[in-house]
Amino acid sequence: MARVALLVYVLALVVCSILPPGSVIVSNTVNNLPGTYYTGHVLAYALLTAGIIAAFAGRTLESAAARAFRAGLIALAFGIAIEMMQLMIPWRTAKLTDILMNIIGISLSAGVFVLWKAVRGAPTPSQQVPTTSMASQAIPSRDDLTFVETADKTHG
């Protein structure tokens, strides 16, 4: 479910990045946020980073910092791709300040995630125990049990 939500969110960011700045969707969602225009970038990329972290949670045994860093790199690459795309759209402009605001949002989200995991006491990869299914566990056969019984009789 988190991956579907992330995909919908990414598509919404792409649409808002392509539409003209005065369009209804963009002006009602980004430009009317509290503060300045850049608050929208910070919030959008903080949510994007959180979405990436959530969508790929529990897939590996990597640390919270590594997960946050990976999610941040993905979000940053997406933000740079959006800015590059806006270079080709006549009614849009690509700005370095947009990327910087995206980095602030990414950093805030990743930092909150790492702190939350640290306070919560999340196990490190070395403390985590891999889970196995019942099907993958070795079940002794009759021959194995016979060997044990025979060994006990010879020593007893």
PyMOL commands that place a pseudoatom at each C-alpha (Angstrom):
pseudoatom trace, name=CA, resn=MET, resi=1, chain=A, elem=C, hetatm=0, pos=[0.000, 0.000, 0.000]
pseudoatom trace, name=CA, resn=ALA, resi=2, chain=A, elem=C, hetatm=0, pos=[2.863, 2.376, 0.820]
pseudoatom trace, name=CA, resn=ARG, resi=3, chain=A, elem=C, hetatm=0, pos=[4.357, 1.825, -2.635]
pseudoatom trace, name=CA, resn=VAL, resi=4, chain=A, elem=C, hetatm=0, pos=[1.073, 2.677, -4.334]
pseudoatom trace, name=CA, resn=ALA, resi=5, chain=A, elem=C, hetatm=0, pos=[0.752, 5.837, -2.236]
pseudoatom trace, name=CA, resn=LEU, resi=6, chain=A, elem=C, hetatm=0, pos=[4.333, 6.769, -3.123]
pseudoatom trace, name=CA, resn=LEU, resi=7, chain=A, elem=C, hetatm=0, pos=[3.648, 6.270, -6.830]
pseudoatom trace, name=CA, resn=VAL, resi=8, chain=A, elem=C, hetatm=0, pos=[0.535, 8.476, -6.662]
pseudoatom trace, name=CA, resn=TYR, resi=9, chain=A, elem=C, hetatm=0, pos=[2.500, 11.139, -4.779]
pseudoatom trace, name=CA, resn=VAL, resi=10, chain=A, elem=C, hetatm=0, pos=[5.364, 11.061, -7.298]
pseudoatom trace, name=CA, resn=LEU, resi=11, chain=A, elem=C, hetatm=0, pos=[2.907, 11.413, -10.172]
pseudoatom trace, name=CA, resn=ALA, resi=12, chain=A, elem=C, hetatm=0, pos=[1.266, 14.373, -8.403]
pseudoatom trace, name=CA, resn=LEU, resi=13, chain=A, elem=C, hetatm=0, pos=[4.674, 16.044, -7.990]
pseudoatom trace, name=CA, resn=VAL, resi=14, chain=A, elem=C, hetatm=0, pos=[5.430, 15.531, -11.689]
pseudoatom trace, name=CA, resn=VAL, resi=15, chain=A, elem=C, hetatm=0, pos=[2.069, 17.013, -12.710]
pseudoatom trace, name=CA, resn=CYS, resi=16, chain=A, elem=C, hetatm=0, pos=[2.517, 20.021, -10.410]
pseudoatom trace, name=CA, resn=SER, resi=17, chain=A, elem=C, hetatm=0, pos=[6.015, 20.506, -11.814]
pseudoatom trace, name=CA, resn=ILE, resi=18, chain=A, elem=C, hetatm=0, pos=[4.818, 20.530, -15.422]
pseudoatom trace, name=CA, resn=LEU, resi=19, chain=A, elem=C, hetatm=0, pos=[1.708, 22.703, -15.148]
pseudoatom trace, name=CA, resn=PRO, resi=20, chain=A, elem=C, hetatm=0, pos=[2.009, 26.457, -15.596]
pseudoatom trace, name=CA, resn=PRO, resi=21, chain=A, elem=C, hetatm=0, pos=[2.658, 28.284, -12.300]
pseudoatom trace, name=CA, resn=GLY, resi=22, chain=A, elem=C, hetatm=0, pos=[-0.717, 30.057, -12.379]
pseudoatom trace, name=CA, resn=SER, resi=23, chain=A, elem=C, hetatm=0, pos=[-2.774, 26.898, -12.857]
pseudoatom trace, name=CA, resn=VAL, resi=24, chain=A, elem=C, hetatm=0, pos=[-5.459, 26.028, -10.323]
pseudoatom trace, name=CA, resn=ILE, resi=25, chain=A, elem=C, hetatm=0, pos=[-3.748, 22.920, -8.924]
pseudoatom trace, name=CA, resn=VAL, resi=26, chain=A, elem=C, hetatm=0, pos=[-0.341, 24.507, -8.453]
pseudoatom trace, name=CA, resn=SER, resi=27, chain=A, elem=C, hetatm=0, pos=[-1.553, 27.834, -7.081]
pseudoatom trace, name=CA, resn=ASN, resi=28, chain=A, elem=C, hetatm=0, pos=[-3.968, 26.219, -4.617]
pseudoatom trace, name=CA, resn=THR, resi=29, chain=A, elem=C, hetatm=0, pos=[-1.543, 23.627, -3.281]
pseudoatom trace, name=CA, resn=VAL, resi=30, chain=A, elem=C, hetatm=0, pos=[1.971, 25.051, -3.381]
pseudoatom trace, name=CA, resn=ASN, resi=31, chain=A, elem=C, hetatm=0, pos=[1.722, 28.818, -3.500]
pseudoatom trace, name=CA, resn=ASN, resi=32, chain=A, elem=C, hetatm=0, pos=[-0.830, 29.141, -0.684]
pseudoatom trace, name=CA, resn=LEU, resi=33, chain=A, elem=C, hetatm=0, pos=[1.161, 27.215, 1.897]
pseudoatom trace, name=CA, resn=PRO, resi=34, chain=A, elem=C, hetatm=0, pos=[2.213, 29.140, 5.002]
pseudoatom trace, name=CA, resn=GLY, resi=35, chain=A, elem=C, hetatm=0, pos=[5.397, 31.117, 4.537]
pseudoatom trace, name=CA, resn=THR, resi=36, chain=A, elem=C, hetatm=0, pos=[7.020, 31.486, 1.172]
pseudoatom trace, name=CA, resn=TYR, resi=37, chain=A, elem=C, hetatm=0, pos=[6.990, 29.606, -2.101]
pseudoatom trace, name=CA, resn=TYR, resi=38, chain=A, elem=C, hetatm=0, pos=[9.948, 27.548, -0.912]
pseudoatom trace, name=CA, resn=THR, resi=39, chain=A, elem=C, hetatm=0, pos=[7.961, 26.070, 1.977]
pseudoatom trace, name=CA, resn=GLY, resi=40, chain=A, elem=C, hetatm=0, pos=[6.231, 23.985, -0.676]
pseudoatom trace, name=CA, resn=HIS, resi=41, chain=A, elem=C, hetatm=0, pos=[9.542, 22.536, -1.842]
pseudoatom trace, name=CA, resn=VAL, resi=42, chain=A, elem=C, hetatm=0, pos=[10.669, 21.742, 1.699]
pseudoatom trace, name=CA, resn=LEU, resi=43, chain=A, elem=C, hetatm=0, pos=[7.378, 20.033, 2.591]
pseudoatom trace, name=CA, resn=ALA, resi=44, chain=A, elem=C, hetatm=0, pos=[7.047, 18.229, -0.735]
pseudoatom trace, name=CA, resn=TYR, resi=45, chain=A, elem=C, hetatm=0, pos=[10.507, 16.674, -0.530]
pseudoatom trace, name=CA, resn=ALA, resi=46, chain=A, elem=C, hetatm=0, pos=[10.241, 15.911, 3.177]
pseudoatom trace, name=CA, resn=LEU, resi=47, chain=A, elem=C, hetatm=0, pos=[7.073, 13.942, 2.378]
pseudoatom trace, name=CA, resn=LEU, resi=48, chain=A, elem=C, hetatm=0, pos=[8.710, 12.320, -0.640]
pseudoatom trace, name=CA, resn=THR, resi=49, chain=A, elem=C, hetatm=0, pos=[11.652, 11.138, 1.468]
pseudoatom trace, name=CA, resn=ALA, resi=50, chain=A, elem=C, hetatm=0, pos=[9.328, 9.825, 4.190]
pseudoatom trace, name=CA, resn=GLY, resi=51, chain=A, elem=C, hetatm=0, pos=[7.313, 8.026, 1.519]
pseudoatom trace, name=CA, resn=ILE, resi=52, chain=A, elem=C, hetatm=0, pos=[10.405, 6.380, 0.073]
pseudoatom trace, name=CA, resn=ILE, resi=53, chain=A, elem=C, hetatm=0, pos=[11.505, 5.257, 3.532]
pseudoatom trace, name=CA, resn=ALA, resi=54, chain=A, elem=C, hetatm=0, pos=[8.040, 3.840, 4.263]
pseudoatom trace, name=CA, resn=ALA, resi=55, chain=A, elem=C, hetatm=0, pos=[7.650, 2.163, 0.884]
pseudoatom trace, name=CA, resn=PHE, resi=56, chain=A, elem=C, hetatm=0, pos=[10.842, 0.173, 1.287]
pseudoatom trace, name=CA, resn=ALA, resi=57, chain=A, elem=C, hetatm=0, pos=[10.688, -0.473, 5.038]
pseudoatom trace, name=CA, resn=GLY, resi=58, chain=A, elem=C, hetatm=0, pos=[11.810, -3.873, 6.246]
pseudoatom trace, name=CA, resn=ARG, resi=59, chain=A, elem=C, hetatm=0, pos=[13.261, -4.958, 2.900]
pseudoatom trace, name=CA, resn=THR, resi=60, chain=A, elem=C, hetatm=0, pos=[16.834, -5.184, 4.167]
pseudoatom trace, name=CA, resn=LEU, resi=61, chain=A, elem=C, hetatm=0, pos=[18.736, -5.313, 7.422]
pseudoatom trace, name=CA, resn=GLU, resi=62, chain=A, elem=C, hetatm=0, pos=[20.439, -1.962, 6.811]
pseudoatom trace, name=CA, resn=SER, resi=63, chain=A, elem=C, hetatm=0, pos=[20.591, 0.659, 9.544]
pseudoatom trace, name=CA, resn=ALA, resi=64, chain=A, elem=C, hetatm=0, pos=[18.131, 3.534, 9.852]
pseudoatom trace, name=CA, resn=ALA, resi=65, chain=A, elem=C, hetatm=0, pos=[20.835, 5.976, 8.764]
pseudoatom trace, name=CA, resn=ALA, resi=66, chain=A, elem=C, hetatm=0, pos=[21.592, 3.922, 5.651]
pseudoatom trace, name=CA, resn=ARG, resi=67, chain=A, elem=C, hetatm=0, pos=[17.874, 3.703, 4.776]
pseudoatom trace, name=CA, resn=ALA, resi=68, chain=A, elem=C, hetatm=0, pos=[17.463, 7.449, 5.268]
pseudoatom trace, name=CA, resn=PHE, resi=69, chain=A, elem=C, hetatm=0, pos=[20.566, 8.196, 3.200]
pseudoatom trace, name=CA, resn=ARG, resi=70, chain=A, elem=C, hetatm=0, pos=[19.409, 5.943, 0.355]
pseudoatom trace, name=CA, resn=ALA, resi=71, chain=A, elem=C, hetatm=0, pos=[15.925, 7.497, 0.405]
pseudoatom trace, name=CA, resn=GLY, resi=72, chain=A, elem=C, hetatm=0, pos=[17.489, 10.957, 0.423]
pseudoatom trace, name=CA, resn=LEU, resi=73, chain=A, elem=C, hetatm=0, pos=[19.619, 10.160, -2.604]
pseudoatom trace, name=CA, resn=ILE, resi=74, chain=A, elem=C, hetatm=0, pos=[16.585, 8.859, -4.485]
pseudoatom trace, name=CA, resn=ALA, resi=75, chain=A, elem=C, hetatm=0, pos=[14.564, 11.969, -3.593]
pseudoatom trace, name=CA, resn=LEU, resi=76, chain=A, elem=C, hetatm=0, pos=[17.452, 14.250, -4.556]
pseudoatom trace, name=CA, resn=ALA, resi=77, chain=A, elem=C, hetatm=0, pos=[17.874, 12.504, -7.916]
pseudoatom trace, name=CA, resn=PHE, resi=78, chain=A, elem=C, hetatm=0, pos=[14.139, 12.897, -8.521]
pseudoatom trace, name=CA, resn=GLY, resi=79, chain=A, elem=C, hetatm=0, pos=[14.296, 16.607, -7.640]
pseudoatom trace, name=CA, resn=ILE, resi=80, chain=A, elem=C, hetatm=0, pos=[17.231, 17.208, -9.975]
pseudoatom trace, name=CA, resn=ALA, resi=81, chain=A, elem=C, hetatm=0, pos=[15.417, 15.312, -12.749]
pseudoatom trace, name=CA, resn=ILE, resi=82, chain=A, elem=C, hetatm=0, pos=[12.338, 17.512, -12.241]
pseudoatom trace, name=CA, resn=GLU, resi=83, chain=A, elem=C, hetatm=0, pos=[14.448, 20.673, -12.448]
pseudoatom trace, name=CA, resn=MET, resi=84, chain=A, elem=C, hetatm=0, pos=[16.161, 19.385, -15.611]
pseudoatom trace, name=CA, resn=MET, resi=85, chain=A, elem=C, hetatm=0, pos=[12.756, 18.604, -17.102]
pseudoatom trace, name=CA, resn=GLN, resi=86, chain=A, elem=C, hetatm=0, pos=[11.590, 22.144, -16.290]
pseudoatom trace, name=CA, resn=LEU, resi=87, chain=A, elem=C, hetatm=0, pos=[14.456, 23.506, -18.406]
pseudoatom trace, name=CA, resn=MET, resi=88, chain=A, elem=C, hetatm=0, pos=[12.639, 22.113, -21.450]
pseudoatom trace, name=CA, resn=ILE, resi=89, chain=A, elem=C, hetatm=0, pos=[9.206, 23.541, -20.582]
pseudoatom trace, name=CA, resn=PRO, resi=90, chain=A, elem=C, hetatm=0, pos=[8.778, 27.137, -21.779]
pseudoatom trace, name=CA, resn=TRP, resi=91, chain=A, elem=C, hetatm=0, pos=[6.516, 28.269, -18.925]
pseudoatom trace, name=CA, resn=ARG, resi=92, chain=A, elem=C, hetatm=0, pos=[8.657, 26.715, -16.176]
pseudoatom trace, name=CA, resn=THR, resi=93, chain=A, elem=C, hetatm=0, pos=[12.078, 27.649, -14.855]
pseudoatom trace, name=CA, resn=ALA, resi=94, chain=A, elem=C, hetatm=0, pos=[14.716, 25.536, -13.183]
pseudoatom trace, name=CA, resn=LYS, resi=95, chain=A, elem=C, hetatm=0, pos=[16.272, 27.105, -10.109]
pseudoatom trace, name=CA, resn=LEU, resi=96, chain=A, elem=C, hetatm=0, pos=[19.206, 26.117, -7.950]
pseudoatom trace, name=CA, resn=THR, resi=97, chain=A, elem=C, hetatm=0, pos=[17.286, 27.488, -4.953]
pseudoatom trace, name=CA, resn=ASP, resi=98, chain=A, elem=C, hetatm=0, pos=[14.537, 24.933, -5.617]
pseudoatom trace, name=CA, resn=ILE, resi=99, chain=A, elem=C, hetatm=0, pos=[17.101, 22.129, -5.356]
pseudoatom trace, name=CA, resn=LEU, resi=100, chain=A, elem=C, hetatm=0, pos=[18.516, 23.638, -2.170]
pseudoatom trace, name=CA, resn=MET, resi=101, chain=A, elem=C, hetatm=0, pos=[15.032, 23.780, -0.628]
pseudoatom trace, name=CA, resn=ASN, resi=102, chain=A, elem=C, hetatm=0, pos=[14.485, 20.172, -1.712]
pseudoatom trace, name=CA, resn=ILE, resi=103, chain=A, elem=C, hetatm=0, pos=[17.717, 19.222, 0.088]
pseudoatom trace, name=CA, resn=ILE, resi=104, chain=A, elem=C, hetatm=0, pos=[16.490, 20.934, 3.258]
pseudoatom trace, name=CA, resn=GLY, resi=105, chain=A, elem=C, hetatm=0, pos=[13.236, 18.966, 3.123]
pseudoatom trace, name=CA, resn=ILE, resi=106, chain=A, elem=C, hetatm=0, pos=[15.082, 15.714, 2.435]
pseudoatom trace, name=CA, resn=SER, resi=107, chain=A, elem=C, hetatm=0, pos=[17.487, 16.361, 5.309]
pseudoatom trace, name=CA, resn=LEU, resi=108, chain=A, elem=C, hetatm=0, pos=[14.697, 17.205, 7.748]
pseudoatom trace, name=CA, resn=SER, resi=109, chain=A, elem=C, hetatm=0, pos=[12.754, 14.075, 6.906]
pseudoatom trace, name=CA, resn=ALA, resi=110, chain=A, elem=C, hetatm=0, pos=[15.787, 11.785, 6.984]
pseudoatom trace, name=CA, resn=GLY, resi=111, chain=A, elem=C, hetatm=0, pos=[17.014, 13.350, 10.223]
pseudoatom trace, name=CA, resn=VAL, resi=112, chain=A, elem=C, hetatm=0, pos=[13.658, 12.945, 11.942]
pseudoatom trace, name=CA, resn=PHE, resi=113, chain=A, elem=C, hetatm=0, pos=[13.514, 9.313, 10.818]
pseudoatom trace, name=CA, resn=VAL, resi=114, chain=A, elem=C, hetatm=0, pos=[17.001, 8.516, 12.146]
pseudoatom trace, name=CA, resn=LEU, resi=115, chain=A, elem=C, hetatm=0, pos=[16.300, 10.273, 15.456]
pseudoatom trace, name=CA, resn=TRP, resi=116, chain=A, elem=C, hetatm=0, pos=[12.946, 8.536, 15.791]
pseudoatom trace, name=CA, resn=LYS, resi=117, chain=A, elem=C, hetatm=0, pos=[14.582, 5.157, 15.250]
pseudoatom trace, name=CA, resn=ALA, resi=118, chain=A, elem=C, hetatm=0, pos=[17.350, 5.990, 17.743]
pseudoatom trace, name=CA, resn=VAL, resi=119, chain=A, elem=C, hetatm=0, pos=[14.909, 7.110, 20.433]
pseudoatom trace, name=CA, resn=ARG, resi=120, chain=A, elem=C, hetatm=0, pos=[12.657, 4.163, 19.775]
pseudoatom trace, name=CA, resn=GLY, resi=121, chain=A, elem=C, hetatm=0, pos=[15.608, 1.853, 20.219]
pseudoatom trace, name=CA, resn=ALA, resi=122, chain=A, elem=C, hetatm=0, pos=[15.460, 0.129, 16.876]
pseudoatom trace, name=CA, resn=PRO, resi=123, chain=A, elem=C, hetatm=0, pos=[17.845, -2.808, 16.638]
pseudoatom trace, name=CA, resn=THR, resi=124, chain=A, elem=C, hetatm=0, pos=[20.940, -2.401, 14.551]
pseudoatom trace, name=CA, resn=PRO, resi=125, chain=A, elem=C, hetatm=0, pos=[21.514, -4.880, 11.718]
pseudoatom trace, name=CA, resn=SER, resi=126, chain=A, elem=C, hetatm=0, pos=[23.829, -6.933, 13.940]
pseudoatom trace, name=CA, resn=GLN, resi=127, chain=A, elem=C, hetatm=0, pos=[21.104, -7.198, 16.610]
pseudoatom trace, name=CA, resn=GLN, resi=128, chain=A, elem=C, hetatm=0, pos=[18.356, -8.277, 14.224]
pseudoatom trace, name=CA, resn=VAL, resi=129, chain=A, elem=C, hetatm=0, pos=[17.605, -11.955, 13.943]
pseudoatom trace, name=CA, resn=PRO, resi=130, chain=A, elem=C, hetatm=0, pos=[16.628, -13.104, 10.460]
pseudoatom trace, name=CA, resn=THR, resi=131, chain=A, elem=C, hetatm=0, pos=[13.283, -14.836, 10.392]
pseudoatom trace, name=CA, resn=THR, resi=132, chain=A, elem=C, hetatm=0, pos=[12.817, -18.168, 8.672]
pseudoatom trace, name=CA, resn=SER, resi=133, chain=A, elem=C, hetatm=0, pos=[9.680, -19.893, 7.594]
pseudoatom trace, name=CA, resn=MET, resi=134, chain=A, elem=C, hetatm=0, pos=[8.735, -23.332, 8.841]
pseudoatom trace, name=CA, resn=ALA, resi=135, chain=A, elem=C, hetatm=0, pos=[9.274, -24.742, 5.349]
pseudoatom trace, name=CA, resn=SER, resi=136, chain=A, elem=C, hetatm=0, pos=[12.920, -23.712, 5.298]
pseudoatom trace, name=CA, resn=GLN, resi=137, chain=A, elem=C, hetatm=0, pos=[13.776, -25.268, 8.659]
pseudoatom trace, name=CA, resn=ALA, resi=138, chain=A, elem=C, hetatm=0, pos=[15.458, -28.674, 8.579]
pseudoatom trace, name=CA, resn=ILE, resi=139, chain=A, elem=C, hetatm=0, pos=[13.227, -31.467, 9.828]
pseudoatom trace, name=CA, resn=PRO, resi=140, chain=A, elem=C, hetatm=0, pos=[15.085, -34.573, 10.978]
pseudoatom trace, name=CA, resn=SER, resi=141, chain=A, elem=C, hetatm=0, pos=[14.356, -37.698, 8.995]
pseudoatom trace, name=CA, resn=ARG, resi=142, chain=A, elem=C, hetatm=0, pos=[13.860, -41.184, 10.416]
pseudoatom trace, name=CA, resn=ASP, resi=143, chain=A, elem=C, hetatm=0, pos=[17.453, -42.024, 9.420]
pseudoatom trace, name=CA, resn=ASP, resi=144, chain=A, elem=C, hetatm=0, pos=[18.751, -39.095, 11.492]
pseudoatom trace, name=CA, resn=LEU, resi=145, chain=A, elem=C, hetatm=0, pos=[16.824, -40.308, 14.546]
pseudoatom trace, name=CA, resn=THR, resi=146, chain=A, elem=C, hetatm=0, pos=[18.050, -43.869, 14.064]
pseudoatom trace, name=CA, resn=PHE, resi=147, chain=A, elem=C, hetatm=0, pos=[21.653, -42.635, 14.030]
pseudoatom trace, name=CA, resn=VAL, resi=148, chain=A, elem=C, hetatm=0, pos=[21.091, -40.831, 17.344]
pseudoatom trace, name=CA, resn=GLU, resi=149, chain=A, elem=C, hetatm=0, pos=[19.492, -43.898, 18.932]
pseudoatom trace, name=CA, resn=THR, resi=150, chain=A, elem=C, hetatm=0, pos=[22.343, -46.100, 17.692]
pseudoatom trace, name=CA, resn=ALA, resi=151, chain=A, elem=C, hetatm=0, pos=[24.957, -43.674, 19.022]
pseudoatom trace, name=CA, resn=ASP, resi=152, chain=A, elem=C, hetatm=0, pos=[23.266, -43.653, 22.434]
pseudoatom trace, name=CA, resn=LYS, resi=153, chain=A, elem=C, hetatm=0, pos=[23.242, -47.459, 22.588]
pseudoatom trace, name=CA, resn=THR, resi=154, chain=A, elem=C, hetatm=0, pos=[26.907, -47.763, 21.712]
pseudoatom trace, name=CA, resn=HIS, resi=155, chain=A, elem=C, hetatm=0, pos=[27.943, -45.274, 24.413]
pseudoatom trace, name=CA, resn=GLY, resi=156, chain=A, elem=C, hetatm=0, pos=[25.586, -46.502, 27.058]
for i in range(1, 156): cmd.bond("trace and resi %d" % i, "trace and resi %d" % (i + 1))
show_as sticks, trace
zoom trace
